[in-house]
């Protein structure tokens, strides 16, 4: 047997063919119970670089085609993603943002310096009305991040009243004066952001008391029920989660968590586009480490809240590389390669497994910043490889998570990590259609994936694939389709077993029929 295997590998090399590896999966199509919340596919829009201005918003008078001031091309691309929830206005910006500066006639709105992100002058032309109207048009839930770091309880309480009160209250009257008669529905309210850092450099004990105070005065108006989210931990700070759950858990609906796939917070984070194979595998190993982080935070929450009343909200995640050469460093503009697409797919596969507690995730950020869906430059727009992962995976939104067992090869990765060469997730939608997403992280070898289908009599399969010539390939304004989706016909079903020929460095989503 060993000689036969060696001979097959030598033959593949002599013919110039990539070696084949075998992965086995058992899918239990009749055992699912947990729903994958659509909010796992949330987005994040901060006043940072050109995320808002030039990304989402150009204004009604712009020569760039727009719908009521929102870029037409970006709007349509986001509409196609079925964005379920969008977080705004930050991020670090949220704790320096004073909402009254962003209402009323735009020409009369005061300017401010964006101290967190490059010292850019913020003209506040995109404010509460512009954001909430965008969410209405996209059909997504708004997630407001309130100012706790430099704001006041009264300020946040009145913002809630301004947005959600239908009555003859002072803030509702002010909203009507500014052109909006009907109150918006605002479900998600974040009380501060990164309060351990840019949101105020607080201790968890102090923030817990502050959260309780702010939460008390952020009231429900006229049938609008706030889902209050406390500012949670960064990465591995399990003590923050423990203290918050002990001291304020009874007053919150959700507790946030931030996790970035980043080499470090000092010095160079590495190039988004220039990296070697070792860098690539390390990146995927670091991204998969979020599973252990989730487990540990969830274990603490389970010990304090066994009924799982408080949700875990991963409202910032994704890759963080050095800004592109020639751009403003504080604007965090980075390119987006096939490597980033793998970070997205592997992360989402993990998120699906923990939705008993994990109820929302918001990738950072939606346009032109960090691991974005979309890049713009003037009147040009390009979709990133990460966008295409979200497009492929949207079939899992609000679907039933299906358990599976996966056996595949692994490799050693720098910093004592091990990386499985195949990742997979599966779900069943409300119409009974089963979708399976597979990622082959191996840069050189294709995988033959054998999937035993239990609990379904599906006989046909169709699919889409995302891959490229090189793992460092990305889309530019000159070559916008270098990395894009294509039809995939490498899967066949026979006698309850599906065989998938999964190319190297590829991501595939299959629909069983």
One Martini backbone bead per residue (centre of mass of N, CA, C, O) as a GRO file, in nm:
protein
  513
    1UNK     BB    1   0.058   0.062  -0.021
    2UNK     BB    2   0.298   0.255   0.002
    3UNK     BB    3   0.396   0.213  -0.290
    4UNK     BB    4   0.137   0.305  -0.430
    5UNK     BB    5   0.134   0.592  -0.316
    6UNK     BB    6   0.415   0.674  -0.415
    7UNK     BB    7   0.357   0.620  -0.714
    8UNK     BB    8   0.128   0.829  -0.744
    9UNK     BB    9   0.295   1.077  -0.666
   10UNK     BB   10   0.514   1.044  -0.885
   11UNK     BB   11   0.319   1.062  -1.124
   12UNK     BB   12   0.212   1.345  -1.064
   13UNK     BB   13   0.487   1.483  -1.088
   14UNK     BB   14   0.564   1.386  -1.379
   15UNK     BB   15   0.285   1.531  -1.496
   16UNK     BB   16   0.231   1.806  -1.327
   17UNK     BB   17   0.050   1.721  -1.088
   18UNK     BB   18  -0.137   1.746  -0.831
   19UNK     BB   19  -0.186   1.626  -0.542
   20UNK     BB   20  -0.387   1.396  -0.364
   21UNK     BB   21  -0.632   1.428  -0.109
   22UNK     BB   22  -0.813   1.293   0.175
   23UNK     BB   23  -1.156   1.353   0.275
   24UNK     BB   24  -1.388   1.309   0.548
   25UNK     BB   25  -1.756   1.322   0.566
   26UNK     BB   26  -2.029   1.352   0.801
   27UNK     BB   27  -2.372   1.412   0.735
   28UNK     BB   28  -2.652   1.544   0.939
   29UNK     BB   29  -2.956   1.626   0.799
   30UNK     BB   30  -3.149   1.522   1.070
   31UNK     BB   31  -2.996   1.698   1.337
   32UNK     BB   32  -3.081   1.975   1.342
   33UNK     BB   33  -3.145   2.288   1.564
   34UNK     BB   34  -2.968   2.530   1.513
   35UNK     BB   35  -2.969   2.861   1.436
   36UNK     BB   36  -2.834   3.081   1.200
   37UNK     BB   37  -2.787   3.389   1.240
   38UNK     BB   38  -2.787   3.651   1.029
   39UNK     BB   39  -2.600   3.839   1.219
   40UNK     BB   40  -2.326   3.696   1.149
   41UNK     BB   41  -2.344   3.897   0.872
   42UNK     BB   42  -2.233   4.155   0.970
   43UNK     BB   43  -2.166   4.506   0.976
   44UNK     BB   44  -1.914   4.786   0.961
   45UNK     BB   45  -1.940   5.152   1.017
   46UNK     BB   46  -1.691   5.397   1.013
   47UNK     BB   47  -1.534   5.700   1.086
   48UNK     BB   48  -1.300   5.594   0.846
   49UNK     BB   49  -1.176   5.734   0.619
   50UNK     BB   50  -1.367   5.597   0.328
   51UNK     BB   51  -1.624   5.456   0.433
   52UNK     BB   52  -1.827   5.689   0.411
   53UNK     BB   53  -1.662   5.895   0.240
   54UNK     BB   54  -1.689   5.745  -0.081
   55UNK     BB   55  -1.840   5.484  -0.001
   56UNK     BB   56  -2.146   5.532   0.094
   57UNK     BB   57  -2.105   5.856   0.062
   58UNK     BB   58  -2.171   6.160  -0.168
   59UNK     BB   59  -2.430   6.286  -0.227
   60UNK     BB   60  -2.672   6.433  -0.424
   61UNK     BB   61  -2.449   6.628  -0.595
   62UNK     BB   62  -2.299   6.405  -0.718
   63UNK     BB   63  -2.154   6.259  -1.006
   64UNK     BB   64  -2.201   6.015  -0.859
   65UNK     BB   65  -2.397   5.771  -0.856
   66UNK     BB   66  -2.716   5.805  -0.673
   67UNK     BB   67  -2.919   5.739  -0.370
   68UNK     BB   68  -2.974   5.990  -0.179
   69UNK     BB   69  -2.629   5.984  -0.159
   70UNK     BB   70  -2.593   5.689  -0.227
   71UNK     BB   71  -2.413   5.474  -0.368
   72UNK     BB   72  -2.520   5.271  -0.612
   73UNK     BB   73  -2.305   5.043  -0.626
   74UNK     BB   74  -2.286   4.986  -0.320
   75UNK     BB   75  -2.580   4.944  -0.256
   76UNK     BB   76  -2.627   4.700  -0.449
   77UNK     BB   77  -2.410   4.516  -0.325
   78UNK     BB   78  -2.541   4.507  -0.039
   79UNK     BB   79  -2.817   4.406  -0.121
   80UNK     BB   80  -2.705   4.129  -0.233
   81UNK     BB   81  -2.602   4.035   0.065
   82UNK     BB   82  -2.808   4.071   0.291
   83UNK     BB   83  -2.784   4.275   0.515
   84UNK     BB   84  -2.875   4.254   0.861
   85UNK     BB   85  -2.640   4.440   1.000
   86UNK     BB   86  -2.531   4.774   1.125
   87UNK     BB   87  -2.254   4.943   1.247
   88UNK     BB   88  -2.272   5.264   1.433
   89UNK     BB   89  -1.989   5.499   1.423
   90UNK     BB   90  -1.851   5.267   1.597
   91UNK     BB   91  -1.585   5.255   1.749
   92UNK     BB   92  -1.374   5.501   1.848
   93UNK     BB   93  -1.555   5.731   1.736
   94UNK     BB   94  -1.805   5.701   1.928
   95UNK     BB   95  -1.647   5.837   2.193
   96UNK     BB   96  -1.652   6.134   2.007
   97UNK     BB   97  -1.955   6.134   1.944
   98UNK     BB   98  -2.203   6.393   1.869
   99UNK     BB   99  -2.516   6.371   1.750
  100UNK     BB  100  -2.598   6.681   1.715
  101UNK     BB  101  -2.381   6.730   1.482
  102UNK     BB  102  -2.571   6.517   1.279
  103UNK     BB  103  -2.800   6.739   1.251
  104UNK     BB  104  -2.961   6.893   1.025
  105UNK     BB  105  -2.835   7.106   0.832
  106UNK     BB  106  -2.541   7.039   0.678
  107UNK     BB  107  -2.416   7.335   0.660
  108UNK     BB  108  -2.460   7.365   0.995
  109UNK     BB  109  -2.262   7.162   1.073
  110UNK     BB  110  -2.020   7.078   1.270
  111UNK     BB  111  -1.689   7.042   1.305
  112UNK     BB  112  -1.425   6.786   1.335
  113UNK     BB  113  -1.176   6.595   1.486
  114UNK     BB  114  -1.029   6.285   1.400
  115UNK     BB  115  -0.824   6.158   1.636
  116UNK     BB  116  -0.806   5.847   1.570
  117UNK     BB  117  -0.812   5.902   1.226
  118UNK     BB  118  -0.569   6.122   1.111
  119UNK     BB  119  -0.708   6.413   1.165
  120UNK     BB  120  -0.967   6.438   1.029
  121UNK     BB  121  -1.217   6.620   0.890
  122UNK     BB  122  -1.542   6.634   1.023
  123UNK     BB  123  -1.871   6.735   0.886
  124UNK     BB  124  -2.143   6.565   0.953
  125UNK     BB  125  -2.315   6.479   0.687
  126UNK     BB  126  -2.314   6.200   0.838
  127UNK     BB  127  -2.587   6.079   1.021
  128UNK     BB  128  -2.861   5.963   1.162
  129UNK     BB  129  -3.042   5.981   0.911
  130UNK     BB  130  -2.848   5.853   0.705
  131UNK     BB  131  -2.820   5.580   0.847
  132UNK     BB  132  -3.118   5.491   0.900
  133UNK     BB  133  -3.208   5.513   0.605
  134UNK     BB  134  -3.015   5.303   0.494
  135UNK     BB  135  -3.125   5.064   0.655
  136UNK     BB  136  -3.406   5.074   0.538
  137UNK     BB  137  -3.318   5.031   0.237
  138UNK     BB  138  -3.163   4.752   0.304
  139UNK     BB  139  -3.310   4.589   0.543
  140UNK     BB  140  -3.159   4.664   0.817
  141UNK     BB  141  -3.018   4.664   1.123
  142UNK     BB  142  -2.945   4.887   1.358
  143UNK     BB  143  -2.622   4.970   1.523
  144UNK     BB  144  -2.567   5.157   1.804
  145UNK     BB  145  -2.295   5.355   1.918
  146UNK     BB  146  -2.232   5.483   2.221
  147UNK     BB  147  -2.133   5.758   2.420
  148UNK     BB  148  -1.913   5.717   2.708
  149UNK     BB  149  -1.626   5.843   2.717
  150UNK     BB  150  -1.735   6.171   2.634
  151UNK     BB  151  -2.011   6.149   2.745
  152UNK     BB  152  -2.354   6.125   2.847
  153UNK     BB  153  -2.639   6.014   2.968
  154UNK     BB  154  -2.822   6.229   2.845
  155UNK     BB  155  -2.725   6.207   2.552
  156UNK     BB  156  -2.808   5.910   2.503
  157UNK     BB  157  -3.103   5.926   2.591
  158UNK     BB  158  -3.182   6.142   2.371
  159UNK     BB  159  -3.109   5.973   2.126
  160UNK     BB  160  -3.317   5.754   2.169
  161UNK     BB  161  -3.558   5.946   2.160
  162UNK     BB  162  -3.509   6.063   1.877
  163UNK     BB  163  -3.532   5.781   1.724
  164UNK     BB  164  -3.806   5.630   1.896
  165UNK     BB  165  -4.009   5.855   1.940
  166UNK     BB  166  -4.370   5.922   1.885
  167UNK     BB  167  -4.424   6.150   2.053
  168UNK     BB  168  -4.442   6.472   2.239
  169UNK     BB  169  -4.138   6.501   2.254
  170UNK     BB  170  -3.861   6.683   2.235
  171UNK     BB  171  -3.700   6.489   2.037
  172UNK     BB  172  -3.930   6.435   1.838
  173UNK     BB  173  -3.964   6.727   1.751
  174UNK     BB  174  -3.677   6.759   1.641
  175UNK     BB  175  -3.698   6.544   1.425
  176UNK     BB  176  -3.930   6.680   1.269
  177UNK     BB  177  -3.772   6.939   1.204
  178UNK     BB  178  -3.560   6.735   1.036
  179UNK     BB  179  -3.784   6.546   0.850
  180UNK     BB  180  -3.886   6.319   1.073
  181UNK     BB  181  -4.170   6.177   1.182
  182UNK     BB  182  -4.102   5.887   1.202
  183UNK     BB  183  -3.988   5.655   1.383
  184UNK     BB  184  -3.742   5.445   1.445
  185UNK     BB  185  -3.604   5.125   1.441
  186UNK     BB  186  -3.405   5.037   1.733
  187UNK     BB  187  -3.242   4.769   1.864
  188UNK     BB  188  -2.929   4.824   1.875
  189UNK     BB  189  -2.725   4.900   2.177
  190UNK     BB  190  -2.420   5.044   2.239
  191UNK     BB  191  -2.234   5.084   2.550
  192UNK     BB  192  -1.988   5.148   2.412
  193UNK     BB  193  -1.623   5.121   2.323
  194UNK     BB  194  -1.356   4.999   2.429
  195UNK     BB  195  -1.333   5.077   2.749
  196UNK     BB  196  -1.028   4.967   2.790
  197UNK     BB  197  -0.948   5.204   2.580
  198UNK     BB  198  -1.057   5.433   2.359
  199UNK     BB  199  -1.329   5.441   2.562
  200UNK     BB  200  -1.144   5.516   2.862
  201UNK     BB  201  -0.950   5.332   3.026
  202UNK     BB  202  -1.098   5.103   3.187
  203UNK     BB  203  -1.223   4.925   3.434
  204UNK     BB  204  -1.448   4.676   3.481
  205UNK     BB  205  -1.571   4.784   3.743
  206UNK     BB  206  -1.637   5.067   3.641
  207UNK     BB  207  -1.795   4.997   3.383
  208UNK     BB  208  -2.023   4.840   3.515
  209UNK     BB  209  -2.147   5.087   3.658
  210UNK     BB  210  -2.181   5.259   3.405
  211UNK     BB  211  -2.365   5.072   3.253
  212UNK     BB  212  -2.600   5.072   3.455
  213UNK     BB  213  -2.660   5.370   3.423
  214UNK     BB  214  -2.709   5.392   3.119
  215UNK     BB  215  -2.922   5.167   3.093
  216UNK     BB  216  -3.143   5.302   3.265
  217UNK     BB  217  -3.177   5.568   3.054
  218UNK     BB  218  -3.231   5.360   2.824
  219UNK     BB  219  -3.531   5.364   2.669
  220UNK     BB  220  -3.848   5.258   2.590
  221UNK     BB  221  -4.033   5.345   2.289
  222UNK     BB  222  -4.315   5.273   2.138
  223UNK     BB  223  -4.219   4.951   2.103
  224UNK     BB  224  -3.912   4.993   2.140
  225UNK     BB  225  -3.672   4.737   2.186
  226UNK     BB  226  -3.387   4.725   2.351
  227UNK     BB  227  -3.058   4.593   2.273
  228UNK     BB  228  -2.821   4.564   2.515
  229UNK     BB  229  -2.466   4.641   2.479
  230UNK     BB  230  -2.173   4.563   2.610
  231UNK     BB  231  -1.850   4.636   2.665
  232UNK     BB  232  -1.604   4.424   2.584
  233UNK     BB  233  -1.356   4.227   2.501
  234UNK     BB  234  -1.018   4.154   2.422
  235UNK     BB  235  -0.977   3.856   2.325
  236UNK     BB  236  -0.798   3.740   2.624
  237UNK     BB  237  -1.000   3.898   2.832
  238UNK     BB  238  -1.154   3.718   3.076
  239UNK     BB  239  -1.197   3.914   3.314
  240UNK     BB  240  -1.394   4.108   3.184
  241UNK     BB  241  -1.623   3.906   3.150
  242UNK     BB  242  -1.652   3.824   3.445
  243UNK     BB  243  -1.717   4.103   3.567
  244UNK     BB  244  -1.959   4.177   3.390
  245UNK     BB  245  -2.137   3.933   3.462
  246UNK     BB  246  -2.143   3.985   3.772
  247UNK     BB  247  -2.227   4.315   3.770
  248UNK     BB  248  -2.425   4.330   3.472
  249UNK     BB  249  -2.580   4.082   3.344
  250UNK     BB  250  -2.886   4.159   3.434
  251UNK     BB  251  -2.873   4.434   3.216
  252UNK     BB  252  -2.816   4.254   2.962
  253UNK     BB  253  -2.816   4.116   2.624
  254UNK     BB  254  -2.509   4.191   2.557
  255UNK     BB  255  -2.159   4.093   2.478
  256UNK     BB  256  -1.871   4.193   2.367
  257UNK     BB  257  -1.621   4.120   2.099
  258UNK     BB  258  -1.270   4.128   2.002
  259UNK     BB  259  -1.112   3.999   1.684
  260UNK     BB  260  -0.791   3.990   1.536
  261UNK     BB  261  -0.599   3.924   1.248
  262UNK     BB  262  -0.281   3.978   1.393
  263UNK     BB  263   0.061   4.014   1.455
  264UNK     BB  264   0.037   4.310   1.592
  265UNK     BB  265   0.037   4.638   1.772
  266UNK     BB  266   0.341   4.669   1.686
  267UNK     BB  267   0.441   4.781   1.418
  268UNK     BB  268   0.437   4.567   1.176
  269UNK     BB  269   0.167   4.372   1.006
  270UNK     BB  270   0.198   4.365   0.719
  271UNK     BB  271   0.115   4.273   0.410
  272UNK     BB  272  -0.167   4.220   0.212
  273UNK     BB  273   0.013   4.116  -0.069
  274UNK     BB  274   0.304   4.053   0.072
  275UNK     BB  275   0.364   3.703   0.093
  276UNK     BB  276   0.416   3.397   0.223
  277UNK     BB  277   0.336   3.081   0.300
  278UNK     BB  278   0.383   3.109   0.605
  279UNK     BB  279   0.201   3.354   0.644
  280UNK     BB  280  -0.057   3.223   0.552
  281UNK     BB  281  -0.073   2.991   0.760
  282UNK     BB  282  -0.061   3.168   1.009
  283UNK     BB  283  -0.319   3.327   0.958
  284UNK     BB  284  -0.510   3.080   0.979
  285UNK     BB  285  -0.426   2.999   1.263
  286UNK     BB  286  -0.512   3.267   1.398
  287UNK     BB  287  -0.808   3.268   1.311
  288UNK     BB  288  -0.879   2.983   1.451
  289UNK     BB  289  -0.830   3.081   1.751
  290UNK     BB  290  -1.120   3.184   1.804
  291UNK     BB  291  -1.238   2.925   1.916
  292UNK     BB  292  -1.097   2.930   2.192
  293UNK     BB  293  -1.199   3.210   2.273
  294UNK     BB  294  -1.497   3.147   2.266
  295UNK     BB  295  -1.501   2.916   2.471
  296UNK     BB  296  -1.398   3.083   2.716
  297UNK     BB  297  -1.616   3.300   2.722
  298UNK     BB  298  -1.857   3.105   2.730
  299UNK     BB  299  -1.787   2.962   2.995
  300UNK     BB  300  -1.825   3.210   3.170
  301UNK     BB  301  -2.117   3.272   3.088
  302UNK     BB  302  -2.234   2.996   3.175
  303UNK     BB  303  -2.162   3.026   3.483
  304UNK     BB  304  -2.349   3.304   3.506
  305UNK     BB  305  -2.556   3.203   3.244
  306UNK     BB  306  -2.720   2.916   3.190
  307UNK     BB  307  -2.971   3.038   3.011
  308UNK     BB  308  -2.861   3.230   2.785
  309UNK     BB  309  -2.950   3.545   2.790
  310UNK     BB  310  -2.665   3.631   2.708
  311UNK     BB  311  -2.500   3.755   2.444
  312UNK     BB  312  -2.259   3.713   2.200
  313UNK     BB  313  -2.072   3.995   2.045
  314UNK     BB  314  -1.888   4.009   1.738
  315UNK     BB  315  -1.828   4.347   1.644
  316UNK     BB  316  -1.512   4.262   1.579
  317UNK     BB  317  -1.353   4.142   1.273
  318UNK     BB  318  -1.042   4.041   1.121
  319UNK     BB  319  -0.813   4.185   0.929
  320UNK     BB  320  -0.471   4.342   0.993
  321UNK     BB  321  -0.291   4.561   0.804
  322UNK     BB  322  -0.110   4.749   0.638
  323UNK     BB  323  -0.117   5.017   0.482
  324UNK     BB  324  -0.119   5.134   0.188
  325UNK     BB  325   0.084   5.263  -0.013
  326UNK     BB  326   0.008   5.617  -0.022
  327UNK     BB  327  -0.158   5.620   0.232
  328UNK     BB  328  -0.325   5.691   0.511
  329UNK     BB  329  -0.259   5.534   0.798
  330UNK     BB  330  -0.533   5.624   0.963
  331UNK     BB  331  -0.731   5.478   0.730
  332UNK     BB  332  -0.696   5.164   0.679
  333UNK     BB  333  -0.607   5.089   0.389
  334UNK     BB  334  -0.672   4.768   0.232
  335UNK     BB  335  -0.622   4.501   0.081
  336UNK     BB  336  -0.778   4.193  -0.084
  337UNK     BB  337  -0.731   3.863  -0.073
  338UNK     BB  338  -0.756   3.527  -0.075
  339UNK     BB  339  -0.664   3.510   0.216
  340UNK     BB  340  -0.906   3.671   0.335
  341UNK     BB  341  -1.123   3.473   0.241
  342UNK     BB  342  -1.030   3.248   0.433
  343UNK     BB  343  -1.081   3.395   0.694
  344UNK     BB  344  -1.383   3.414   0.649
  345UNK     BB  345  -1.460   3.114   0.612
  346UNK     BB  346  -1.335   2.997   0.874
  347UNK     BB  347  -1.487   3.179   1.070
  348UNK     BB  348  -1.779   3.107   0.991
  349UNK     BB  349  -1.758   2.809   1.055
  350UNK     BB  350  -1.723   2.863   1.359
  351UNK     BB  351  -1.968   3.037   1.431
  352UNK     BB  352  -2.190   2.819   1.370
  353UNK     BB  353  -2.115   2.642   1.640
  354UNK     BB  354  -2.194   2.910   1.861
  355UNK     BB  355  -2.518   3.010   1.851
  356UNK     BB  356  -2.620   2.982   2.142
  357UNK     BB  357  -2.440   3.258   2.204
  358UNK     BB  358  -2.374   3.351   1.920
  359UNK     BB  359  -2.559   3.635   1.754
  360UNK     BB  360  -2.311   3.817   1.646
  361UNK     BB  361  -2.132   3.961   1.354
  362UNK     BB  362  -1.873   4.222   1.265
  363UNK     BB  363  -1.710   4.317   1.011
  364UNK     BB  364  -1.390   4.478   0.943
  365UNK     BB  365  -1.510   4.670   0.694
  366UNK     BB  366  -1.728   4.754   0.445
  367UNK     BB  367  -1.545   5.016   0.338
  368UNK     BB  368  -1.199   5.081   0.285
  369UNK     BB  369  -1.157   4.895   0.558
  370UNK     BB  370  -0.979   4.658   0.591
  371UNK     BB  371  -1.202   4.381   0.565
  372UNK     BB  372  -1.357   4.445   0.295
  373UNK     BB  373  -1.607   4.430   0.050
  374UNK     BB  374  -1.523   4.726  -0.057
  375UNK     BB  375  -1.385   4.935  -0.320
  376UNK     BB  376  -1.294   5.284  -0.370
  377UNK     BB  377  -1.246   5.531  -0.658
  378UNK     BB  378  -1.438   5.748  -0.696
  379UNK     BB  379  -1.630   5.596  -0.956
  380UNK     BB  380  -1.501   5.340  -0.849
  381UNK     BB  381  -1.555   4.975  -0.818
  382UNK     BB  382  -1.477   4.691  -0.594
  383UNK     BB  383  -1.473   4.355  -0.534
  384UNK     BB  384  -1.394   4.133  -0.295
  385UNK     BB  385  -1.320   3.824  -0.184
  386UNK     BB  386  -1.493   3.861   0.073
  387UNK     BB  387  -1.756   3.923  -0.064
  388UNK     BB  388  -1.785   3.639  -0.199
  389UNK     BB  389  -1.816   3.483   0.060
  390UNK     BB  390  -2.075   3.625   0.157
  391UNK     BB  391  -2.235   3.542  -0.093
  392UNK     BB  392  -2.210   3.232  -0.063
  393UNK     BB  393  -2.307   3.233   0.259
  394UNK     BB  394  -2.608   3.347   0.263
  395UNK     BB  395  -2.754   3.062   0.277
  396UNK     BB  396  -2.706   3.046   0.607
  397UNK     BB  397  -2.917   3.237   0.675
  398UNK     BB  398  -3.144   3.116   0.897
  399UNK     BB  399  -3.036   2.837   0.919
  400UNK     BB  400  -2.980   2.505   0.983
  401UNK     BB  401  -2.756   2.352   1.164
  402UNK     BB  402  -2.524   2.097   1.059
  403UNK     BB  403  -2.384   1.826   1.153
  404UNK     BB  404  -2.027   1.726   1.145
  405UNK     BB  405  -1.766   1.505   1.032
  406UNK     BB  406  -1.405   1.561   1.019
  407UNK     BB  407  -1.137   1.427   0.808
  408UNK     BB  408  -0.794   1.549   0.805
  409UNK     BB  409  -0.530   1.705   0.732
  410UNK     BB  410  -0.238   1.848   0.886
  411UNK     BB  411  -0.046   2.140   0.991
  412UNK     BB  412   0.223   2.309   1.086
  413UNK     BB  413   0.238   2.616   1.270
  414UNK     BB  414   0.333   2.883   1.375
  415UNK     BB  415   0.306   2.893   1.719
  416UNK     BB  416   0.181   2.605   1.779
  417UNK     BB  417   0.003   2.534   1.530
  418UNK     BB  418  -0.288   2.382   1.374
  419UNK     BB  419  -0.391   2.303   1.031
  420UNK     BB  420  -0.650   2.236   0.860
  421UNK     BB  421  -0.705   2.165   0.512
  422UNK     BB  422  -1.012   2.148   0.601
  423UNK     BB  423  -1.324   2.321   0.577
  424UNK     BB  424  -1.665   2.308   0.729
  425UNK     BB  425  -2.019   2.364   0.642
  426UNK     BB  426  -2.379   2.334   0.735
  427UNK     BB  427  -2.722   2.364   0.593
  428UNK     BB  428  -3.085   2.427   0.634
  429UNK     BB  429  -3.342   2.553   0.490
  430UNK     BB  430  -3.683   2.627   0.475
  431UNK     BB  431  -3.695   2.443   0.196
  432UNK     BB  432  -3.464   2.202   0.246
  433UNK     BB  433  -3.199   2.305   0.162
  434UNK     BB  434  -2.864   2.206   0.114
  435UNK     BB  435  -2.557   2.348   0.248
  436UNK     BB  436  -2.206   2.339   0.146
  437UNK     BB  437  -1.896   2.443   0.287
  438UNK     BB  438  -1.563   2.458   0.136
  439UNK     BB  439  -1.206   2.449   0.240
  440UNK     BB  440  -0.889   2.465   0.071
  441UNK     BB  441  -0.576   2.551   0.216
  442UNK     BB  442  -0.408   2.426   0.013
  443UNK     BB  443  -0.167   2.543  -0.217
  444UNK     BB  444  -0.112   2.259  -0.398
  445UNK     BB  445  -0.342   2.055  -0.316
  446UNK     BB  446  -0.585   1.852  -0.379
  447UNK     BB  447  -0.916   1.737  -0.284
  448UNK     BB  448  -1.081   1.444  -0.179
  449UNK     BB  449  -1.422   1.458  -0.096
  450UNK     BB  450  -1.604   1.253   0.132
  451UNK     BB  451  -1.968   1.245   0.160
  452UNK     BB  452  -2.185   1.140   0.399
  453UNK     BB  453  -2.536   1.111   0.352
  454UNK     BB  454  -2.749   1.181   0.619
  455UNK     BB  455  -3.097   1.236   0.590
  456UNK     BB  456  -3.081   1.215   0.263
  457UNK     BB  457  -3.192   1.204  -0.105
  458UNK     BB  458  -2.997   1.345  -0.261
  459UNK     BB  459  -2.885   1.370  -0.630
  460UNK     BB  460  -2.808   1.673  -0.658
  461UNK     BB  461  -2.554   1.923  -0.770
  462UNK     BB  462  -2.443   2.258  -0.699
  463UNK     BB  463  -2.193   2.529  -0.766
  464UNK     BB  464  -1.933   2.735  -0.616
  465UNK     BB  465  -1.619   2.919  -0.685
  466UNK     BB  466  -1.313   3.029  -0.510
  467UNK     BB  467  -1.028   3.144  -0.694
  468UNK     BB  468  -0.671   3.137  -0.794
  469UNK     BB  469  -0.352   3.143  -0.896
  470UNK     BB  470  -0.301   3.317  -0.633
  471UNK     BB  471  -0.313   3.397  -0.297
  472UNK     BB  472  -0.232   3.717  -0.373
  473UNK     BB  473  -0.476   3.777  -0.515
  474UNK     BB  474  -0.649   4.070  -0.659
  475UNK     BB  475  -0.858   4.345  -0.688
  476UNK     BB  476  -0.886   4.600  -0.928
  477UNK     BB  477  -0.971   4.872  -1.122
  478UNK     BB  478  -0.829   4.727  -1.371
  479UNK     BB  479  -0.884   4.423  -1.221
  480UNK     BB  480  -1.195   4.325  -1.101
  481UNK     BB  481  -1.182   3.984  -1.200
  482UNK     BB  482  -0.953   3.802  -1.073
  483UNK     BB  483  -1.156   3.755  -0.822
  484UNK     BB  484  -1.416   3.514  -0.864
  485UNK     BB  485  -1.694   3.367  -0.937
  486UNK     BB  486  -1.777   3.019  -1.016
  487UNK     BB  487  -1.862   2.749  -1.151
  488UNK     BB  488  -1.926   2.413  -1.007
  489UNK     BB  489  -1.849   2.051  -1.121
  490UNK     BB  490  -1.689   1.867  -0.874
  491UNK     BB  491  -1.973   1.722  -0.799
  492UNK     BB  492  -2.098   1.396  -0.679
  493UNK     BB  493  -2.382   1.167  -0.661
  494UNK     BB  494  -2.371   0.828  -0.499
  495UNK     BB  495  -2.528   0.640  -0.287
  496UNK     BB  496  -2.505   0.875  -0.052
  497UNK     BB  497  -2.240   0.992  -0.199
  498UNK     BB  498  -2.012   1.261  -0.199
  499UNK     BB  499  -1.790   1.387  -0.451
  500UNK     BB  500  -1.506   1.613  -0.415
  501UNK     BB  501  -1.313   1.825  -0.625
  502UNK     BB  502  -1.072   2.014  -0.452
  503UNK     BB  503  -0.900   2.264  -0.506
  504UNK     BB  504  -0.658   2.447  -0.455
  505UNK     BB  505  -0.725   2.725  -0.302
  506UNK     BB  506  -1.048   2.675  -0.218
  507UNK     BB  507  -1.398   2.783  -0.240
  508UNK     BB  508  -1.708   2.608  -0.162
  509UNK     BB  509  -2.058   2.598  -0.266
  510UNK     BB  510  -2.329   2.374  -0.202
  511UNK     BB  511  -2.629   2.237  -0.364
  512UNK     BB  512  -2.882   2.027  -0.268
  513UNK     BB  513  -3.146   1.821  -0.465
   0.00000   0.00000   0.00000
